[in-house]
Amino acid sequence: EDYNAAISASELFFGKATIADLITVSSMPEFHDIMNGVPTFDVEMADIDNNISIIDLLVDKAKAFSSKGEVKRLITAGGLYVNMEKVMDTEMKITSQNLLNNGYIFIRKGKKEFIKLNVLSLQNRVLSS
């Protein structure tokens, strides 16, 4: 199992992983170990339910980027991915359809920089308190 997790993780970070690979890895018990060292930011499910724009989510809510201009330039240059799929539109909305295993969104910036967004619902926060 550890070997398979390592192979899946290396495909995710260094290979040509697809959304299907990401879904598989995010459902593994080792997912949190695999993501160790990946910058992680918390966002609220309420924002996802309100169809927030990718730019507002990453800058205003997650604080994963310092400016909206930086995210817009990255999208325009073809260097931003949500769950391994290239973001083509600066007005892209993030919805519950973008959630992996009901709680994560995986962002790739360029070729090798990754960000994990933990999507917190009221229930998540009550359980973790």
Secondary structure, 3 states (H helix, E strand, C coil): CHHHHHHHHHHHHHCCCCHHHHHHHHCCCCHHHHCCCCCEEEEEHHHHHCCEEHHHHHHHHCCCCCCHHHHHHHHHCCCEEECCEECCCCCCEECHHHCECCCEEEEEECCCEEEEEEEECHHHHHHHC
